[in-house]
Every structure is written in structure tokens, then in C-alpha cells.
């Protein structure tokens, strides 16, 4: 995994994703036109470039702490929060721990009326209503 200073990270990921998208589009276009060899090469190169971009990290940035989602049974807001966090997990690379508080009387007493509750580093980031933009801002390190 290659670590870069924040400015270089932003430049490298932007350029890399642009290149990967172009190669993938070229490969798919060639495949659609019947050129299997050229299409396969373009698609493979696009995938390799995208993989390389995904392996980049900001220099000095620690691995993100796990995110804890407290939920309970029959909670539509909890399902929505989980979907948002799973989307952000793919984008930001944190571990997501989901805990159903239904069977735990201590957790139910403490958080029963506040779920869903999103926590990281023992700090409550969100509860009741979960907003993707606010969560992303709270979870992204300030160095990025």
C-alpha cells in the first residue's frame, strides 16, 4: 500500500480514476464492437489501474477506528442507518460492527429510545436520524 502526502493523494486518485474509467470504457466499447482481444486488454488494464488507485493511502493517516452501530428489532431507521454505513464503509474503509441491543437489558436501558446510534472511538456520532453527508464528514480524517 503506497502512502502519499494529502495533496499528492488527491491528485493521484483523481488521475488514476480518470485513467481507469477511460480504459474500462474503451475495453467495453471494443468488446461491444466484437474485438475480443482489444476489449479484454482495455478492460483488464482499467481494472488493474482502479485496483492500484484503491491501494493508495494518505501518508501518516492511521487506519480508521471501527464504527459501532447500535440497532434494535423492527427499526426502519436502523436499517437505513446500516445501509448508509455499509455504503460509506466501502468508500472510507472502516470496520463496521452492528450490535442489536434488543436482548441486552443494560444496552436497551441506555440506548433503547435513541437507536440507531452510531459511535466511533467511544464518541456518539449520530443517533435517531442518520444523514450520509454528516456521517461522512464525521468519519473522514481531517488530514484528507
C-alpha positions in Angstrom: 0.0 0.0 0.0 1.5 3.3 -1.1 1.3 6.3 1.3 1.3 9.8 -0.2 1.0 13.3 1.2 -2.6 14.5 1.1 -2.2 16.8 -1.9 -0.5 14.1 -4.0 -3.1 11.5 -2.8 -5.9 13.7 -4.2 -4.1 14.2 -7.5 -3.1 10.5 -7.9 -6.6 9.2 -7.1 -8.3 11.7 -9.4 -5.9 11.0 -12.3 -5.9 7.2 -11.6 -9.7 7.0 -11.6 -10.0 9.1 -14.7 -7.5 6.8 -16.5 -9.2 3.6 -15.2 -12.6 4.9 -16.3 -11.2 5.7 -19.8 -9.6 2.2 -20.1 -12.7 0.4 -18.9 -14.9 2.4 -21.3 -12.5 1.7 -24.2 -12.5 -2.0 -23.3 -16.3 -2.2 -23.1 -16.6 -0.3 -26.4 -14.2 -2.7 -28.1 -15.9 -5.7 -26.7 -19.3 -4.4 -28.0 -17.7 -3.9 -31.4 -16.6 -7.5 -31.5 -12.9 -7.0 -30.8 -12.4 -9.5 -28.0 -8.7 -9.2 -27.7 -8.5 -5.4 -27.6 -11.6 -5.3 -25.4 -10.2 -7.7 -22.9 -6.9 -5.9 -22.7 -8.6 -2.5 -22.2 -10.9 -3.9 -19.6 -8.1 -5.7 -17.7 -5.9 -2.6 -17.7 -8.7 -0.4 -16.4 -9.4 -2.9 -13.6 -5.7 -3.0 -12.7 -5.4 0.8 -12.6 -8.5 1.0 -10.5 -7.0 -1.6 -8.1 -3.8 0.4 -7.9 -5.7 3.6 -7.0 -7.7 1.8 -4.3 -4.4 0.7 -2.7 -3.3 4.3 -2.1 -3.4 5.9 1.4 -2.8 9.3 2.8 0.7 9.4 4.4 0.6 9.3 8.1 -3.1 8.6 8.2 -3.9 5.9 10.8 -6.3 3.0 10.0 -9.7 4.2 10.9 -11.2 3.0 14.1 -14.2 0.6 13.8 -17.6 2.2 13.7 -20.3 0.8 16.0 -24.0 0.8 15.0 -26.4 0.1 17.8 -29.8 -1.2 16.5 -32.9 -3.0 17.7 -35.5 -5.2 16.1 -38.2 -3.7 13.9 -36.4 -0.4 13.5 -36.7 1.1 10.0 -34.3 3.9 10.9 -31.8 1.3 12.0 -31.9 -0.4 8.6 -31.5 2.9 6.8 -28.5 3.8 9.0 -26.9 0.4 8.3 -27.3 0.8 4.5 -25.7 4.3 4.7 -22.8 3.0 6.8 -22.3 0.0 4.5 -22.0 2.4 1.6 -19.6 4.6 3.5 -17.6 1.6 4.6 -16.8 0.7 1.0 -15.7 4.3 0.4 -13.8 5.0 3.6 -12.5 1.6 4.6 -13.6 1.3 8.3 -14.8 -1.9 10.0 -18.5 -1.8 10.9 -19.7 -3.6 14.0 -23.5 -3.9 14.3 -25.0 -4.7 17.7 -28.7 -5.5 18.2 -29.5 -4.2 21.7 -32.8 -6.0 21.9 -31.6 -8.8 24.1 -29.3 -6.8 26.3 -31.1 -5.0 29.2 -28.2 -2.7 30.0 -27.8 -1.5 26.4 -31.6 -1.3 26.0 -31.8 0.9 29.1 -29.0 3.1 27.9 -29.8 3.4 24.2 -33.3 1.9 23.7 -35.0 5.2 22.8 -32.1 6.6 20.8 -31.4 3.9 18.2 -29.9 3.9 15.7 -26.8 5.1 17.4 -23.5 5.4 15.5 -20.3 5.5 17.6 -16.6 5.7 16.9 -13.8 6.0 19.5 -16.4 5.8 22.2 -18.0 9.0 20.9 -21.6 9.2 19.7 -21.5 10.5 16.1 -25.2 10.2 15.3 -28.5 8.9 16.8 -32.1 8.7 15.8 -31.7 10.3 12.4 -28.6 9.4 10.3 -27.5 11.7 7.5 -24.9 10.4 5.0 -23.2 13.7 4.4 -22.8 14.4 8.2 -21.6 10.9 8.8 -19.0 11.1 6.0 -17.7 14.4 7.4 -17.5 12.9 10.9 -15.7 9.7 9.8 -13.2 11.2 7.3 -9.9 12.2 9.0 -9.2 15.9 8.8 -5.9 15.2 7.0 -7.6 14.0 3.8 
